[in-house]
Amino acid sequence: MTSSCNKPSGLNKQGSRTEEDALLDAARAGVLAVGLRRTTLTDVARRAGVSRMTIYRRWPDMTALVGDLMTREWGTLTQTAMAVAAGEDGAAGGGNSARQRLVAAIVAAARALRQHPVFRRIVELDPEILLPYLVDRRGRSQDQMLAMVTAAIAAGAADGSIRAGDPALLARGVLLAAQGFVVSLRTMTDGFDEDDLDGQLRLLLDRYLVP
């Protein structure tokens, strides 16, 4: 999962690239090179080899463009993890309950997001960009994650591996817990490594969801 996240995710649902994919890839390259604050729409146009008007027709400013970039990057990552939770990955799904697959997927997604090059660059250079999504409102990628986790929890309730309760409410608890392990894990690594802490996330989620 981690290696796939180190490459641009510019594919549409049919697996073919679009002009928007190329523009988002150019924005991604700019963010990785100089950070979000120093990347401009003009810079994105130059990197993509298009006119500024091509960019402005799609996005009024960098905030809107970066929102779409984060939605694409985090969405691709989460869809990969949740495919495991749904048992679509035969190698990883092998006979486990829906709860076990979901817990494994959330832990894997949290680690992959922490290691995602765009996320790491934003944390290093422009962490204030993330603040509204942590304290004030959800973004589109968070809504996508919430919908996918809610569906996975409903599947777990159906097979008896996840406790009774409103799947939407339980999904919120799962994502709030995972969010802390994404954003704040590095503040807790004095004396413990990433594997130790991910093991705690796995235990926390499993006991939260078990019947």
C-alpha positions, -999 to +999 in steps of 0.1 A: +000+000+000+027+025+010+046+021-023+015+027-044+009+059-024+043+073-034+031+076-070+005+100-085-030+086-083-042+101-115-066+075-128-103+079-132-128+051-124-122+036-159-085+034-152-076+061-179-061+094-173-079+127-178-067+163-182-077+170-146-055+141-135-025+157-153-032+191-136-035+175-102-002+157-108+014+190-116+000+204-083+013+174-065+047+179-079+047+216-069+036+208-033+064+181-030+090+205-045+083+237-026+053+232-003+018+243-006+021+280+003+048+285-023+029+267-051+008+290-073-018+283-100+007+298-124+034+273-113+009+244-117+001+256-152+038+258-161+045+223-147+015+209-166+024+227-198-009+245-201-022+281-201-032+298-168-067+300-181-069+263-183-062+261-146-085+290-137-114+275-156-113+246-131-101+261-099-104+297-087-075+294-063-049+271-048-072+263-019-097+247-042-071+229-063-054+215-032-087+204-018-093+183-050-057+170-048-061+158-012-095+143-020-079+123-048-048+112-029-065+103+004-095+088-015-073+064-035-054+054-004-086+047+016-103+028-013-073+005-014-075-002+023-112-006+024-111-031-006-092-053+019-119-047+045-145-058+020-126-090+013-119-079-023-082-086-019-080-124-017-044-124-004-052-102+026-088-111+033-083-148+037-110-161+060-110-133+085-142-118+098-154-084+086-142-069+119-107-082+116-105-071+080-118-036+089-094-032+118-064-043+096-075-019+069-078+011+092-044+005+108-029+001+073-046+032+060-034+052+090+002+042+085+000+048+047-014+083+053+013+091+078+039+081+052+021+096+022+046+121+006+020+149+001+007+145+037+042+146+051+051+176+031+020+195+043+028+185+079+064+197+075+058+230+057+021+240+060+005+222+089-020+250+094-038+238+062-049+207+081-063+225+112-098+232+099-103+195+091-093+186+127-113+210+147-140+226+126-153+206+097-149+175+076-135+175+041-147+154+012-120+128+017-132+124+054-168+120+042-156+093+018-138+075+046-168+078+069-191+063+042-168+034+035-162+026+072-199+028+079-206+003+052-179-020+065-193-018+100-228-027+087-212-057+070-196-067+102-228-064+121-244-087+096-219-114+100-219-111+138-183-099+142-191-063+151-213-053+180-248-039+176-252-002+173-257+025+147-230+019+121-227+056+114-220+064+150-195+035+154-178+047+122-173+082+137-157+066+168-133+046+146-123+076+125-118+098+156-095+072+171-076+066+138-072+104+132-052+108+164-028+080+153-024+097+120-018+133+132-002+128+166+016+095+165+051+111+163+045+129+196+044+095+213+074+077+198+098+084+227+107+049+237+082+032+213+082+027+176+056+029+149+048-008+151+043-006+189+018+022+185+000+007+155-005-024+176-023-003+202-045+012+175-053-023+164-062-034+199-082-003+206-103-007+175-108-044+178-121-041+214-142-011+205-160-031+178-161-066+192-196-079+202 
